[in-house]
Amino acid sequence: MQWLLRRPVRLVPIGFGATILIGTLALMLPWATGQQRHTPFVTALFTSASAVSVTGLAVVDTPNYWNDFGLAVITILTQVGGLGIVTGATLVILAVSHQLGLRNRLLVQAETAEFGLGDVRRLLFRIAAIALTTEAIITVILTLRLWVKYDYAFGEALWTGVFHAVQAFNNGGFALYSDGLIGLSSDAWLILPMAFGALLGGLGFPALFEAVRSGRRPRCWSVSTKLTIWGSVTLVTVGFLALLAAEWSNPYTLGIRPWPEKILAAFAQNAFFRTGGFNVINIEALGEESIPAIIALMFIGGGSASTAGGIKVSTFFLLAFVIWAELRGEPDVTIRHRRIATASQRQAVTVALLGVAIVVVGTVTLILLTQGVPHHVALFEVTSAFSTAGLSLGVAPDLPDGGQYVLIVLMYIGRVGSLTLGSALALNTRRRLYRYPEEQPLVG
């Protein structure tokens, strides 16, 4: 146990792995399915990994295959996975900050505000309070709407509201309808609360806490918060306009809807693209021009220390500033009058390139294991699993066991890998008392 105590960061992947195995055993119980049947190991493992990693990919029809007990297990796993990753990220940030030395600890405190050297118990309580309060608000709205408008029995409306509220805020993506949320996509009272819940959960608690604390003074935000919030606003806006333009005339997605419903569906689906996992339009019927943009949005993901996956918004936009500074010949990378540390730039490059490598290797492996899957479909499924986005072009249930195991590994890596890698890079920072002679090799 000494190796765990010396590096508490290692507890995160072990804890998530143990939770996935416990969920697998629970879902394999005969009374977890609608027909009291034995669930195959790979199906239970895939569902448990998808729930704990808050991905939402499924290889069975969720509302018809699982009964109330099975759905309750999925809900609990999603809640544990969502809160577990943000609290785990919080503890890792605190552990990292306390092992970096005084100078770097002060830098971390300046960049993470609430996460520097504060009270851990108070911080974790605030995280749980915000998560549960947001889920409760979404639950109330959904329950009242289903009860009053759609004549659901109150108990059924409450259960449906709780299930989808947990899935929305934690960016889980499981739904109690076989067509996802397509049947409800014209009802703003149902779709918008879940869309905003997914966006809020995907921002990340460091950015959320600082934004609330600073109120209407965005100039006082740290660089990390600015990158996360303004980057998320940019991605939501660009993604919304791109989806609306590409699918406006597609009769299988937005084409047959009146224009207010087109706007509603496009906004909500774009909110779910990056990691939410819900579908309010038929993903399998998307035009070919929409697929690359969706893959890019899924790969970027959400904010750091959030329920979202991907390489993170701050990583993507930090790399954009690095490229811009290099094109302009600037000696330093600066963002809003702040010079970005070279170590942060190298870490961003490492995270992004490792993400690309994982997606490429996963895509090639999936293609080799499933000869009939088109290359762009394999890339879409692999990116969705790695970024824990949960969207699918409909091939996941038909994959052989080998292909499903590939997606399981990718979901696990995508959920805990970025956190573990980021903390390992930060903890690996060393101060060397000498430097070698500089040389500039040819590039490009």
SULRA-V790152 format. One record per residue. RES is the residue in one small letter. PHI is phi in degrees with one decimal (999 if undefined). OMEGA is omega in whole degrees, -180 to 180 (999 if undefined). BURIAL is 1 if it has 16 or more other ideal C-beta (glycine too) atoms within 10 Angstrom, else 0. Layout:
res->(RES | RES)
phi->(PHI | PHI)
omega->(OMEGA | OMEGA)
burial->(BURIAL | BURIAL)
This chain:
res->(m | q | w | l | l | r | r | p | v | r | l | v | p | i | g | f | g | a | t | i | l | i | g | t | l | a | l | m | l | p | w | a | t | g | q | q | r | h | t | p | f | v | t | a | l | f | t | s | a | s | a | v | s | v | t | g | l | a | v | v | d | t | p | n | y | w | n | d | f | g | l | a | v | i | t | i | l | t | q | v | g | g | l | g | i | v | t | g | a | t | l | v | i | l | a | v | s | h | q | l | g | l | r | n | r | l | l | v | q | a | e | t | a | e | f | g | l | g | d | v | r | r | l | l | f | r | i | a | a | i | a | l | t | t | e | a | i | i | t | v | i | l | t | l | r | l | w | v | k | y | d | y | a | f | g | e | a | l | w | t | g | v | f | h | a | v | q | a | f | n | n | g | g | f | a | l | y | s | d | g | l | i | g | l | s | s | d | a | w | l | i | l | p | m | a | f | g | a | l | l | g | g | l | g | f | p | a | l | f | e | a | v | r | s | g | r | r | p | r | c | w | s | v | s | t | k | l | t | i | w | g | s | v | t | l | v | t | v | g | f | l | a | l | l | a | a | e | w | s | n | p | y | t | l | g | i | r | p | w | p | e | k | i | l | a | a | f | a | q | n | a | f | f | r | t | g | g | f | n | v | i | n | i | e | a | l | g | e | e | s | i | p | a | i | i | a | l | m | f | i | g | g | g | s | a | s | t | a | g | g | i | k | v | s | t | f | f | l | l | a | f | v | i | w | a | e | l | r | g | e | p | d | v | t | i | r | h | r | r | i | a | t | a | s | q | r | q | a | v | t | v | a | l | l | g | v | a | i | v | v | v | g | t | v | t | l | i | l | l | t | q | g | v | p | h | h | v | a | l | f | e | v | t | s | a | f | s | t | a | g | l | s | l | g | v | a | p | d | l | p | d | g | g | q | y | v | l | i | v | l | m | y | i | g | r | v | g | s | l | t | l | g | s | a | l | a | l | n | t | r | r | r | l | y | r | y | p | e | e | q | p | l | v | g)
phi->(999 | -62.9 | -67.3 | -74.5 | -69.3 | -70.0 | -129.7 | -62.7 | -59.2 | -67.0 | -67.3 | -63.9 | -64.8 | -67.4 | -62.7 | -69.0 | -62.7 | -64.9 | -64.0 | -62.5 | -66.6 | -63.3 | -62.4 | -62.8 | -62.5 | -65.4 | -75.4 | -81.8 | -64.6 | -59.8 | -86.3 | -92.0 | -112.8 | -66.7 | -108.0 | 52.8 | -108.2 | -79.6 | -83.8 | -57.1 | -58.2 | -65.6 | -67.9 | -65.4 | -64.9 | -61.9 | -65.4 | -65.1 | -63.6 | -65.9 | -72.3 | -66.3 | -82.9 | 45.8 | -97.9 | 99.7 | -66.4 | -139.0 | -109.4 | -133.0 | -75.3 | -52.5 | -69.9 | -96.8 | -84.4 | -93.3 | -91.8 | -60.6 | -65.3 | -61.9 | -67.2 | -65.1 | -61.8 | -61.2 | -62.5 | -63.7 | -62.0 | -65.9 | -64.3 | -63.8 | -64.8 | -67.2 | -69.5 | -63.3 | -72.2 | -74.9 | -70.0 | -61.1 | -63.5 | -61.8 | -64.8 | -65.1 | -60.6 | -64.9 | -63.1 | -63.6 | -63.6 | -82.6 | -109.4 | -97.3 | 89.6 | -60.4 | -60.5 | -71.2 | -64.9 | -66.9 | -66.1 | -62.3 | -63.1 | -65.8 | -89.5 | -115.7 | 53.0 | -63.9 | -93.3 | -69.5 | -129.6 | -84.8 | -79.3 | -63.7 | -62.0 | -64.1 | -65.0 | -66.1 | -63.4 | -65.9 | -61.7 | -63.6 | -64.7 | -65.3 | -61.8 | -69.3 | -65.9 | -61.8 | -63.9 | -65.8 | -63.8 | -62.3 | -60.7 | -61.6 | -63.0 | -65.0 | -62.1 | -62.9 | -66.0 | -67.5 | -72.3 | -83.3 | -83.4 | -107.1 | 60.6 | -68.6 | -61.9 | -58.9 | -62.0 | -66.7 | -63.6 | -64.5 | -63.9 | -63.0 | -65.7 | -61.9 | -58.6 | -74.7 | -65.7 | -62.6 | -64.8 | -68.3 | -64.7 | -86.4 | 57.5 | -77.1 | 96.1 | -71.9 | -133.9 | -91.5 | -128.6 | -63.0 | -96.4 | 71.9 | -112.0 | -61.1 | -66.6 | -107.8 | -67.6 | -92.6 | -102.3 | -64.7 | -66.9 | -96.5 | -79.5 | -64.4 | -59.1 | -70.0 | -64.4 | -67.8 | -63.7 | -64.6 | -64.9 | -66.5 | -64.3 | -83.9 | -72.9 | 100.7 | -70.6 | -58.3 | -67.4 | -65.1 | -62.2 | -68.4 | -63.7 | -68.2 | -65.3 | -82.3 | 61.9 | -93.9 | -118.1 | -62.6 | -65.0 | -86.9 | -66.6 | -71.2 | -59.7 | -60.8 | -67.2 | -61.9 | -61.6 | -69.7 | -73.2 | -68.2 | -66.0 | -64.5 | -60.3 | -63.0 | -65.8 | -63.2 | -67.0 | -64.4 | -63.8 | -62.5 | -66.3 | -66.4 | -65.4 | -62.7 | -69.9 | -73.1 | -107.7 | -56.6 | -104.6 | -75.4 | -66.6 | -94.6 | -126.0 | -111.1 | -60.7 | -90.7 | -88.6 | -65.2 | -60.9 | -63.3 | -71.3 | -61.0 | -63.5 | -61.4 | -65.3 | -65.2 | -64.4 | -64.3 | -65.2 | -64.8 | -63.7 | -86.0 | -59.9 | -70.9 | -173.1 | -65.9 | 88.8 | -72.9 | -123.7 | -105.9 | -130.5 | -75.1 | -63.4 | -67.8 | -99.4 | -62.2 | -68.0 | -61.7 | -72.0 | -84.4 | -60.6 | -59.8 | -65.0 | -67.3 | -59.4 | -63.9 | -63.9 | -63.8 | -64.0 | -68.4 | 77.7 | -118.3 | -85.3 | -68.6 | 54.9 | -124.6 | -81.7 | -89.2 | -108.2 | 81.8 | -78.7 | 91.1 | -62.8 | -63.0 | -63.3 | -62.5 | -76.1 | -63.5 | -64.0 | -63.2 | -68.6 | -63.0 | -63.3 | -62.0 | -65.0 | -68.5 | -64.3 | -87.1 | 73.7 | -74.3 | -72.4 | -128.1 | -93.5 | -122.6 | -133.2 | 51.9 | 64.1 | -126.8 | -83.4 | -87.2 | -61.6 | -60.6 | -61.7 | -65.7 | -63.7 | -66.1 | -64.8 | -63.9 | -61.9 | -63.0 | -61.2 | -65.8 | -69.2 | -65.9 | -61.5 | -60.8 | -62.9 | -63.3 | -65.5 | -64.6 | -63.3 | -62.9 | -65.2 | -62.2 | -62.6 | -64.9 | -65.2 | -66.1 | -80.8 | -131.3 | -64.1 | -87.4 | -85.3 | -58.6 | -61.7 | -68.7 | -69.7 | -61.1 | -62.4 | -62.4 | -65.6 | -66.3 | -62.8 | -63.0 | -69.7 | -64.0 | -86.2 | 53.4 | -78.5 | 87.4 | -82.5 | -147.5 | -90.2 | 93.1 | -99.8 | -56.0 | -64.6 | -94.5 | -70.1 | -67.1 | -55.7 | -60.1 | -64.7 | -68.6 | -64.4 | -60.7 | -66.2 | -61.7 | -61.5 | -65.6 | -62.8 | -65.8 | -63.5 | -64.3 | -80.2 | -107.3 | -67.0 | -65.4 | -64.9 | -63.0 | -64.2 | -61.4 | -67.9 | -63.6 | -64.6 | -67.3 | -72.1 | -86.0 | -67.3 | -122.7 | -104.0 | -99.6 | -87.5 | -144.5 | -134.4 | -80.5 | -59.6 | -86.2 | -143.6 | -117.0 | -71.1 | -69.5 | -127.0 | 89.5)
omega->(-177 | -178 | 176 | -178 | 178 | 180 | -178 | 178 | -178 | 180 | -177 | 179 | 178 | 179 | 179 | 177 | 179 | 179 | 178 | 180 | 178 | 177 | 178 | 179 | 180 | -179 | 177 | 179 | -177 | -177 | 176 | -177 | -176 | -177 | 178 | -178 | 179 | -179 | 177 | -177 | -176 | 178 | 179 | 180 | 180 | -179 | 180 | 178 | 179 | -180 | -178 | 178 | -179 | -180 | 179 | 174 | -178 | 177 | 175 | 177 | -170 | -175 | -177 | -179 | -177 | 175 | -176 | 179 | 179 | 179 | 176 | 177 | 179 | 179 | -180 | 179 | 179 | 179 | 178 | 179 | -179 | 179 | -179 | -177 | -179 | 176 | 175 | 178 | 179 | -180 | 179 | 178 | 178 | 179 | 179 | -177 | -178 | 180 | -176 | -176 | -172 | -176 | -179 | 176 | 178 | 176 | 178 | -180 | 180 | -176 | -177 | 174 | -174 | -172 | -173 | -172 | -173 | -179 | -177 | -178 | 179 | -179 | -180 | 177 | 179 | 178 | 180 | -179 | 180 | -179 | -176 | 178 | 179 | 179 | 179 | 179 | 178 | 180 | -179 | -179 | -179 | -178 | -179 | -179 | -179 | -178 | -175 | -172 | -172 | 175 | 172 | 167 | -173 | 180 | 179 | 178 | 180 | -180 | 178 | 179 | 179 | -177 | -176 | 176 | 178 | 180 | -177 | -176 | -180 | 179 | -178 | 176 | 174 | -180 | 179 | 178 | -176 | 179 | -176 | 179 | -178 | -178 | -179 | -169 | 180 | -178 | -178 | -179 | 178 | -172 | -175 | 177 | 179 | 179 | 179 | 175 | 178 | 179 | -180 | 178 | -179 | 179 | -175 | -175 | 175 | 180 | -178 | 180 | -178 | 179 | 178 | -178 | -178 | 178 | -176 | -180 | -179 | 177 | -180 | -180 | 173 | 179 | -179 | 179 | 178 | 179 | -176 | -174 | -179 | 175 | 178 | 177 | 179 | -179 | 178 | -178 | -179 | 180 | 179 | -179 | -180 | 180 | -179 | -180 | -176 | -173 | -175 | -176 | -180 | -175 | -177 | 180 | -178 | -168 | -175 | -177 | 169 | -170 | 176 | 179 | 175 | -179 | 180 | -178 | -179 | 180 | -177 | -178 | 177 | 177 | -179 | -176 | -169 | 177 | -175 | 175 | 178 | 173 | 176 | 170 | -178 | -177 | -178 | -178 | 180 | 177 | -177 | -179 | -179 | -173 | -180 | 180 | -180 | 178 | 179 | 180 | 179 | -177 | 179 | 176 | -174 | -176 | 178 | -179 | 179 | 176 | -178 | 177 | 180 | 179 | 176 | -178 | -178 | 178 | -178 | -176 | 173 | 177 | 177 | 178 | 176 | 179 | -179 | 179 | 179 | 179 | -180 | -180 | -180 | 179 | -179 | 173 | -178 | 177 | 179 | 176 | 174 | 178 | -177 | -179 | 179 | 180 | 179 | 178 | 180 | 178 | 179 | 178 | -179 | -180 | -178 | -177 | 175 | 175 | 177 | -179 | 179 | -180 | -180 | 180 | 179 | 179 | 180 | 179 | -180 | 179 | 180 | -179 | -178 | -173 | -174 | -177 | 177 | -175 | -178 | 176 | 177 | 178 | 179 | -177 | -179 | 179 | 179 | 179 | -178 | -179 | -177 | 179 | 174 | 177 | -177 | 174 | 172 | -176 | -175 | -180 | -176 | 180 | 172 | -177 | 180 | 178 | 179 | 176 | 176 | 179 | 178 | 179 | -180 | 177 | 180 | 179 | -179 | -178 | -174 | -174 | -177 | 179 | -180 | -180 | -178 | 179 | 178 | 178 | -180 | -179 | -178 | -179 | -180 | 176 | -179 | -175 | 178 | 179 | 178 | 176 | -177 | 175 | -178 | 177 | 179 | -179 | 177 | 999)
burial->(0 | 0 | 0 | 0 | 0 | 0 | 0 | 1 | 1 | 0 | 0 | 1 | 1 | 0 | 1 | 1 | 0 | 0 | 1 | 1 | 0 | 0 | 1 | 1 | 0 | 1 | 1 | 1 | 0 | 0 | 0 | 1 | 1 | 0 | 0 | 0 | 0 | 0 | 1 | 0 | 0 | 1 | 1 | 1 | 1 | 1 | 1 | 1 | 1 | 1 | 1 | 1 | 1 | 1 | 1 | 1 | 1 | 1 | 1 | 1 | 0 | 1 | 0 | 0 | 1 | 1 | 0 | 0 | 0 | 1 | 1 | 1 | 1 | 1 | 1 | 1 | 1 | 1 | 1 | 1 | 1 | 1 | 1 | 1 | 1 | 1 | 1 | 1 | 1 | 1 | 1 | 1 | 1 | 1 | 1 | 1 | 1 | 0 | 1 | 1 | 0 | 0 | 0 | 1 | 1 | 0 | 1 | 1 | 1 | 0 | 1 | 1 | 1 | 1 | 1 | 1 | 0 | 0 | 0 | 0 | 0 | 0 | 1 | 0 | 0 | 1 | 1 | 0 | 0 | 1 | 1 | 0 | 0 | 1 | 1 | 0 | 0 | 1 | 1 | 0 | 1 | 1 | 1 | 0 | 1 | 1 | 1 | 0 | 0 | 0 | 0 | 1 | 0 | 0 | 0 | 0 | 1 | 1 | 1 | 1 | 1 | 1 | 1 | 1 | 1 | 1 | 1 | 1 | 1 | 1 | 1 | 1 | 1 | 1 | 1 | 1 | 0 | 0 | 0 | 1 | 1 | 1 | 0 | 1 | 1 | 0 | 1 | 1 | 0 | 1 | 1 | 0 | 1 | 1 | 1 | 1 | 1 | 1 | 1 | 1 | 1 | 1 | 1 | 1 | 1 | 1 | 1 | 1 | 1 | 1 | 1 | 0 | 0 | 0 | 0 | 0 | 0 | 0 | 0 | 0 | 1 | 1 | 1 | 1 | 1 | 1 | 1 | 1 | 1 | 0 | 1 | 1 | 0 | 0 | 1 | 1 | 0 | 0 | 1 | 1 | 0 | 1 | 1 | 1 | 0 | 1 | 1 | 0 | 0 | 1 | 0 | 0 | 1 | 1 | 0 | 0 | 1 | 0 | 0 | 0 | 1 | 1 | 0 | 1 | 1 | 1 | 1 | 1 | 1 | 1 | 1 | 1 | 1 | 1 | 1 | 1 | 1 | 1 | 1 | 1 | 1 | 0 | 1 | 0 | 0 | 1 | 0 | 0 | 0 | 1 | 1 | 0 | 1 | 1 | 1 | 1 | 1 | 1 | 1 | 1 | 1 | 1 | 1 | 1 | 1 | 1 | 1 | 1 | 1 | 1 | 1 | 1 | 1 | 1 | 1 | 1 | 1 | 1 | 1 | 0 | 1 | 1 | 0 | 0 | 1 | 0 | 0 | 0 | 0 | 0 | 0 | 0 | 1 | 0 | 1 | 0 | 0 | 0 | 0 | 1 | 0 | 0 | 0 | 1 | 1 | 0 | 1 | 1 | 0 | 0 | 1 | 1 | 0 | 0 | 1 | 0 | 0 | 1 | 1 | 0 | 0 | 1 | 1 | 0 | 1 | 1 | 1 | 0 | 1 | 1 | 0 | 0 | 1 | 0 | 0 | 0 | 1 | 1 | 1 | 1 | 1 | 1 | 1 | 1 | 1 | 1 | 1 | 1 | 1 | 1 | 1 | 1 | 1 | 0 | 1 | 1 | 0 | 0 | 1 | 0 | 0 | 0 | 1 | 1 | 1 | 1 | 1 | 1 | 1 | 1 | 1 | 1 | 1 | 1 | 1 | 1 | 1 | 1 | 1 | 1 | 1 | 1 | 1 | 0 | 1 | 1 | 0 | 0 | 0 | 0 | 0 | 0 | 0 | 0 | 0 | 0 | 0 | 0 | 0 | 0 | 0 | 0 | 0 | 0)
